[in-house]
């Protein structure tokens, strides 16, 4: 560790000595007119991050990776971030696989401490290959923007971009129909002897219904409410239920609330003593805590529920014999986003028009012209209802 600094601390309160702040970084742009006023690396990073403050998940992820690299650069290498070379970043990738010394870089026991807590650390342990790839993708975005802004002369990661096309493609993160059946079977078999166990079972079943039938992102589950369900009459005079989702980047989309989804919603609400169907504008969270509270669950809490289900289903598979070990290992790696990918894949397998799948998953935002597209929406609802099922 560099003797000039006491140890890793969040960039919110970080003070970097002048000789390491990047004012004279070797990769600083010396010609042309800079588009940002930042005179050092920390300020430049803050300007870049300010572009994402309205999207919390993106901001948190981008800040985390920029923070880690800056701290590593000044503490481990004793060099400004704006002096890093391509070779330095190759070394950094190896560091991500095993941040050492662990006591300095990783929180004890992998616990997440608040950013103002003295026990805070930038890591919780070694990063997986997928997380390391994601980190470098984010840093490449940052470096490219700093070059474009006239702060850096070049992007030290740009030399890696051509090689990325020749690397072995990573495994698609989705559950085959067979593995998805294992997950559903595990949820169905969850203990239900006590009232608390029954609540856990009902919540898991409803959460997985939302993520799979709706193709929702986990943040969309934590930030939307039941009051966003609404009923609309189609061209044939039939009432159809929809879920209006405020999603990534503040974009809105309509998700078909199929017959199965509304039935599961009604069952879940009755368990909590609520009317079967929500009223317009109702603030009840999409997924509720155990007990009487109606406080929204955080993204982290939802993630933990999902991982526990996948882990339990994986253990159940392993108990059936060694021949199931590989499939169990795959389930152990699964996350909420796997369910979104699975939903899209399974819809495509059922020959649902890919344009409808695109709209279900929110790859196009709602516009004011949507009122003229009711016939197309109705067709999307009908095909999704008929062909995309959970089959509890």
C-alpha positions as CSV (number, residue, x, y, z in Angstrom):
1,X,0.0,0.0,0.0
2,X,1.2,3.5,-0.7
3,X,2.4,5.2,2.4
4,X,0.8,8.5,1.4
5,X,-2.7,7.2,1.9
6,X,-4.1,5.3,4.9
7,X,-6.0,2.7,2.9
8,X,-9.0,2.3,0.5
9,X,-11.8,4.7,1.1
10,X,-14.8,5.7,-1.0
11,X,-14.2,8.3,-3.6
12,X,-16.9,10.5,-2.0
13,X,-14.4,11.5,0.7
14,X,-11.1,10.4,-0.9
15,X,-8.3,13.0,-1.0
16,X,-5.4,12.1,-3.4
17,X,-2.0,13.7,-3.0
18,X,-1.0,16.2,-5.8
19,X,1.7,13.9,-7.1
20,X,-0.9,11.1,-7.7
21,X,-4.0,13.1,-8.6
22,X,-3.3,13.0,-12.4
23,X,-2.7,16.7,-12.9
24,X,0.4,15.7,-14.7
25,X,-0.6,12.2,-15.8
26,X,1.4,10.8,-18.7
27,X,-1.9,10.1,-20.7
28,X,-3.4,13.5,-20.2
29,X,-4.5,15.2,-23.4
30,X,-2.1,18.1,-24.1
31,X,-3.5,19.4,-27.4
32,X,-6.9,20.6,-28.2
33,X,-9.7,22.1,-26.1
34,X,-11.0,20.0,-23.2
35,X,-14.7,19.6,-23.0
36,X,-14.8,19.3,-19.2
37,X,-13.2,21.5,-16.5
38,X,-11.7,18.7,-14.4
39,X,-8.0,19.2,-13.7
40,X,-7.4,15.8,-12.0
41,X,-8.5,12.2,-12.2
42,X,-10.9,12.2,-9.3
43,X,-12.8,15.2,-10.6
44,X,-12.9,13.7,-14.1
45,X,-14.4,10.5,-12.8
46,X,-17.0,12.5,-10.8
47,X,-18.0,14.4,-14.0
48,X,-18.4,11.1,-15.9
49,X,-20.4,9.6,-13.1
50,X,-22.7,12.6,-12.9
51,X,-24.2,11.6,-16.2
52,X,-25.8,8.5,-14.5
53,X,-27.1,9.9,-11.3
54,X,-30.7,9.5,-12.4
55,X,-30.3,5.8,-12.9
56,X,-29.3,4.4,-9.5
57,X,-28.3,0.9,-10.5
58,X,-26.1,2.1,-13.4
59,X,-24.6,4.8,-11.2
60,X,-23.7,2.4,-8.4
61,X,-22.1,-0.1,-10.7
62,X,-20.1,2.5,-12.6
63,X,-19.0,4.2,-9.5
64,X,-17.9,0.9,-8.0
65,X,-15.6,0.0,-10.9
66,X,-14.2,3.5,-11.3
67,X,-13.5,3.6,-7.6
68,X,-11.8,0.3,-7.5
69,X,-9.5,1.1,-10.4
70,X,-8.6,4.6,-9.0
71,X,-7.8,3.2,-5.5
72,X,-5.7,0.3,-7.0
73,X,-3.8,2.8,-9.2
74,X,-2.8,5.2,-6.4
75,X,-2.5,2.7,-3.6
76,X,-1.1,-0.4,-5.2
77,X,0.9,1.1,-8.1
78,X,1.6,4.5,-6.7
79,X,0.6,6.0,-10.0
80,X,-2.1,8.4,-11.2
81,X,-5.0,6.8,-13.1
82,X,-4.3,9.0,-16.0
83,X,-0.8,7.4,-16.3
84,X,-2.0,3.8,-16.6
85,X,-0.9,1.8,-19.6
86,X,-2.4,-1.1,-21.4
87,X,0.0,-3.4,-19.5
88,X,-1.1,-1.9,-16.2
89,X,-4.7,-2.8,-16.9
90,X,-3.7,-6.4,-17.8
91,X,-2.2,-6.6,-14.3
92,X,-5.4,-5.1,-12.8
93,X,-7.5,-7.8,-14.4
94,X,-5.4,-10.3,-12.6
95,X,-5.8,-8.3,-9.3
96,X,-9.6,-8.5,-9.7
97,X,-9.4,-12.3,-9.6
98,X,-7.7,-12.1,-6.2
99,X,-7.5,-8.7,-4.5
100,X,-4.5,-8.8,-2.2
101,X,-3.7,-8.1,0.5
102,X,-7.2,-9.2,1.3
103,X,-7.3,-7.4,4.7
104,X,-6.8,-4.1,2.9
105,X,-9.1,-4.7,-0.1
106,X,-11.9,-7.0,0.9
107,X,-14.5,-6.7,3.6
108,X,-14.2,-9.3,6.3
109,X,-16.5,-12.2,5.8
110,X,-17.7,-10.7,2.5
111,X,-20.1,-8.4,4.4
112,X,-21.3,-5.2,2.9
113,X,-20.7,-2.2,5.1
114,X,-22.0,1.4,4.6
115,X,-19.7,3.7,2.6
116,X,-19.1,5.8,5.7
117,X,-18.2,2.9,7.9
118,X,-14.4,2.4,8.7
119,X,-14.8,-1.3,7.8
120,X,-15.9,-0.4,4.3
121,X,-13.8,-2.0,1.5
122,X,-14.1,-1.8,-2.3
123,X,-14.3,-5.6,-2.6
124,X,-16.1,-8.5,-0.9
125,X,-13.7,-11.1,-2.3
126,X,-12.4,-12.3,-5.6
127,X,-14.4,-11.5,-8.7
128,X,-15.8,-14.2,-11.0
129,X,-14.7,-14.3,-14.7
130,X,-18.1,-12.8,-15.7
131,X,-17.7,-10.0,-13.1
132,X,-14.2,-9.3,-14.3
133,X,-15.4,-9.0,-17.9
134,X,-18.1,-6.6,-16.8
135,X,-15.7,-4.5,-14.9
136,X,-13.4,-4.0,-17.9
137,X,-16.4,-3.2,-20.1
138,X,-17.4,-0.4,-17.7
139,X,-13.9,0.9,-17.5
140,X,-13.6,0.9,-21.3
141,X,-16.7,3.0,-21.4
142,X,-15.2,5.4,-18.9
143,X,-11.8,5.7,-20.7
144,X,-13.5,6.2,-24.1
145,X,-15.6,9.0,-22.7
146,X,-12.6,10.7,-21.0
147,X,-10.8,10.6,-24.4
148,X,-13.9,12.1,-26.1
149,X,-14.1,14.8,-23.4
150,X,-10.5,15.8,-24.2
151,X,-9.2,14.8,-20.7
152,X,-7.1,11.8,-21.8
153,X,-5.0,11.4,-24.9
154,X,-5.9,7.8,-25.5
155,X,-7.9,4.8,-24.2
156,X,-5.5,2.2,-22.7
157,X,-8.2,-0.5,-23.0
158,X,-8.9,0.1,-26.7
159,X,-6.1,-2.3,-27.6
160,X,-8.2,-5.1,-26.0
161,X,-11.3,-4.4,-28.1
162,X,-10.3,-6.3,-31.2
163,X,-9.3,-9.3,-29.2
164,X,-12.7,-9.4,-27.6
165,X,-14.2,-10.7,-30.8
166,X,-11.9,-13.7,-30.9
167,X,-12.5,-14.8,-27.3
168,X,-14.7,-17.8,-26.6
169,X,-18.3,-16.7,-26.2
170,X,-19.6,-17.1,-22.7
171,X,-22.3,-19.5,-21.8
172,X,-25.8,-18.2,-22.4
173,X,-27.3,-17.3,-19.0
174,X,-30.7,-19.0,-19.3
175,X,-32.5,-22.0,-17.9
176,X,-33.5,-24.8,-20.2
177,X,-37.1,-25.9,-19.9
178,X,-35.8,-29.0,-18.0
179,X,-33.9,-26.9,-15.4
180,X,-36.8,-24.4,-15.2
181,X,-39.1,-27.4,-14.3
182,X,-36.6,-28.3,-11.5
183,X,-36.9,-24.8,-10.0
184,X,-40.7,-24.9,-10.1
185,X,-40.8,-28.3,-8.6
186,X,-38.5,-27.1,-5.7
187,X,-40.8,-24.1,-5.1
188,X,-43.9,-26.3,-5.0
189,X,-42.2,-28.5,-2.5
190,X,-41.1,-25.8,-0.1
191,X,-42.2,-26.4,3.5
192,X,-45.6,-25.1,4.5
193,X,-46.1,-26.4,8.0
194,X,-46.1,-23.0,9.7
195,X,-47.8,-19.7,8.7
196,X,-44.3,-18.2,8.2
197,X,-43.3,-21.1,5.9
198,X,-46.5,-20.7,3.9
199,X,-45.7,-17.0,3.5
200,X,-42.2,-17.8,2.3
201,X,-43.7,-20.3,-0.2
202,X,-46.3,-17.9,-1.5
203,X,-43.8,-15.1,-1.9
204,X,-41.3,-17.2,-3.8
205,X,-44.0,-18.5,-6.1
206,X,-45.3,-15.0,-6.8
207,X,-41.8,-13.5,-7.3
208,X,-40.8,-16.2,-9.8
209,X,-44.2,-15.8,-11.5
210,X,-43.5,-12.0,-12.0
211,X,-39.9,-12.5,-13.2
212,X,-40.8,-15.3,-15.6
213,X,-44.2,-14.4,-17.0
214,X,-43.5,-10.7,-17.0
215,X,-39.9,-10.9,-18.1
216,X,-39.2,-8.3,-15.5
217,X,-35.8,-7.1,-14.3
218,X,-35.2,-7.4,-10.5
219,X,-35.1,-3.6,-10.1
220,X,-38.5,-3.4,-11.9
221,X,-40.0,-5.7,-9.2
222,X,-38.5,-3.6,-6.4
223,X,-39.5,-0.2,-7.7
224,X,-43.0,-0.8,-9.2
225,X,-46.3,-1.2,-7.3
226,X,-49.5,-3.3,-7.7
227,X,-51.4,-0.1,-8.6
228,X,-49.7,-0.3,-12.0
229,X,-51.8,-3.2,-12.9
230,X,-54.8,-2.0,-15.0
231,X,-57.6,-3.4,-17.1
232,X,-58.3,-2.4,-20.7
233,X,-61.0,-3.6,-23.1
234,X,-59.7,-4.9,-26.4
235,X,-61.2,-4.6,-29.9
236,X,-63.5,-7.5,-29.3
237,X,-64.9,-6.1,-26.1
238,X,-62.9,-8.5,-23.8
239,X,-61.2,-7.1,-20.7
240,X,-57.4,-7.7,-20.6
241,X,-55.1,-6.9,-17.7
242,X,-51.8,-5.2,-18.1
243,X,-48.9,-4.2,-15.9
244,X,-47.4,-0.8,-16.7
245,X,-43.7,-1.0,-15.8
246,X,-41.3,1.9,-15.2
247,X,-38.1,0.2,-16.2
248,X,-34.5,0.8,-17.0
249,X,-33.6,4.4,-18.0
250,X,-37.0,5.6,-16.9
251,X,-38.6,3.9,-19.9
252,X,-42.2,2.7,-19.6
253,X,-43.7,-0.4,-21.2
254,X,-46.8,-2.5,-21.0
255,X,-46.4,-6.1,-19.9
256,X,-49.3,-8.5,-20.6
257,X,-50.8,-9.6,-17.3
258,X,-51.8,-13.0,-18.5
259,X,-54.6,-15.1,-17.1
260,X,-52.1,-17.1,-15.0
261,X,-50.4,-14.0,-13.7
262,X,-53.6,-12.3,-12.6
263,X,-54.7,-15.6,-10.9
264,X,-51.4,-15.8,-9.0
265,X,-51.7,-12.1,-8.2
266,X,-55.2,-12.6,-6.7
267,X,-54.0,-15.6,-4.6
268,X,-51.0,-13.7,-3.3
269,X,-53.1,-10.6,-2.4
270,X,-55.7,-12.7,-0.6
271,X,-53.0,-14.3,1.5
272,X,-52.1,-10.8,2.7
273,X,-55.7,-9.9,3.4
274,X,-56.0,-7.6,0.3
275,X,-58.8,-7.6,-2.3
276,X,-58.1,-10.0,-5.2
277,X,-57.3,-7.3,-7.7
278,X,-55.5,-4.0,-7.0
279,X,-57.1,-0.6,-7.4
280,X,-55.7,2.1,-9.7
281,X,-52.8,4.0,-8.1
282,X,-52.5,1.5,-5.2
283,X,-49.1,1.8,-3.5
284,X,-48.8,-1.9,-2.4
285,X,-45.3,-3.2,-3.5
286,X,-45.3,-5.9,-6.1
287,X,-43.6,-8.2,-3.6
288,X,-44.2,-7.9,0.2
289,X,-42.0,-8.6,3.2
290,X,-42.9,-11.5,5.5
291,X,-45.3,-10.3,8.2
292,X,-47.6,-7.3,8.2
293,X,-45.2,-4.7,6.8
294,X,-45.9,-3.2,3.4
295,X,-42.5,-1.7,3.0
296,X,-40.9,-2.4,-0.5
297,X,-38.2,-5.1,-0.5
298,X,-34.9,-3.8,-1.7
299,X,-33.2,-5.2,-4.8
300,X,-30.6,-7.0,-2.5
301,X,-33.4,-8.6,-0.5
302,X,-35.2,-9.9,-3.7
303,X,-31.8,-11.1,-5.0
304,X,-31.3,-13.1,-1.8
305,X,-34.7,-14.8,-2.1
306,X,-34.0,-15.8,-5.7
307,X,-30.5,-17.1,-4.9
308,X,-31.9,-19.2,-2.0
309,X,-34.4,-20.8,-4.3
310,X,-31.8,-21.6,-6.9
311,X,-29.4,-22.9,-4.3
312,X,-32.1,-25.1,-2.8
313,X,-33.1,-26.5,-6.2
314,X,-29.5,-27.2,-6.9
315,X,-29.1,-29.1,-3.6
316,X,-32.2,-31.1,-4.4
317,X,-30.7,-32.1,-7.7
318,X,-27.4,-33.1,-6.2
319,X,-29.2,-35.4,-3.8
320,X,-30.4,-37.4,-6.8
321,X,-26.9,-38.5,-7.8
322,X,-23.6,-37.5,-9.3
323,X,-25.1,-37.4,-12.8
324,X,-27.0,-34.3,-11.8
325,X,-24.0,-32.4,-10.5
326,X,-23.4,-30.4,-13.6
327,X,-27.0,-29.2,-13.9
328,X,-26.9,-28.4,-10.1
329,X,-23.8,-26.3,-10.6
330,X,-25.5,-24.4,-13.4
331,X,-28.5,-23.7,-11.2
332,X,-26.2,-22.5,-8.4
333,X,-24.9,-19.7,-10.8
334,X,-28.4,-18.6,-11.8
335,X,-29.7,-15.1,-10.9
336,X,-32.9,-13.0,-11.5
337,X,-31.6,-12.0,-14.9
338,X,-31.4,-15.6,-16.0
339,X,-35.2,-15.7,-15.5
340,X,-35.6,-12.8,-17.8
341,X,-33.4,-14.5,-20.5
342,X,-35.3,-17.7,-19.9
343,X,-38.6,-15.9,-20.4
344,X,-37.5,-14.5,-23.7
345,X,-36.0,-17.8,-24.9
346,X,-39.0,-19.8,-23.9
347,X,-41.4,-17.3,-25.6
348,X,-39.3,-17.6,-28.8
349,X,-39.3,-21.4,-28.5
350,X,-43.1,-21.3,-28.4
351,X,-43.0,-19.4,-31.8
352,X,-44.3,-16.1,-30.3
353,X,-43.5,-13.4,-32.8
354,X,-40.1,-12.0,-31.9
355,X,-41.4,-8.4,-32.3
356,X,-43.9,-9.2,-29.5
357,X,-41.1,-10.7,-27.4
358,X,-39.1,-7.5,-27.9
359,X,-42.0,-5.4,-26.6
360,X,-42.7,-7.7,-23.7
361,X,-39.1,-7.4,-22.5
362,X,-39.0,-3.7,-23.0
363,X,-36.6,-3.2,-25.8
364,X,-38.9,-0.4,-27.1
365,X,-40.3,2.5,-24.9
366,X,-43.9,3.5,-24.7
367,X,-44.8,6.6,-26.8
368,X,-47.8,8.8,-27.1
369,X,-48.8,6.9,-30.2
370,X,-49.4,3.7,-28.2
371,X,-53.1,4.6,-28.0
372,X,-53.3,3.9,-31.8
373,X,-51.7,0.5,-31.4
374,X,-54.3,-1.3,-29.3
375,X,-54.9,-3.9,-32.0
376,X,-51.2,-4.8,-32.0
377,X,-51.1,-4.8,-28.2
378,X,-54.2,-7.0,-28.1
379,X,-52.5,-9.5,-30.4
380,X,-49.4,-9.4,-28.2
381,X,-51.5,-10.1,-25.1
382,X,-53.4,-12.9,-26.8
383,X,-50.3,-14.7,-28.0
384,X,-48.4,-14.2,-24.7
385,X,-51.5,-15.5,-22.8
386,X,-51.9,-18.6,-25.0
387,X,-48.3,-19.6,-25.5
388,X,-46.2,-18.3,-22.5
389,X,-47.2,-20.2,-19.4
390,X,-45.7,-21.1,-16.1
391,X,-47.9,-24.2,-15.4
392,X,-47.7,-24.4,-11.6
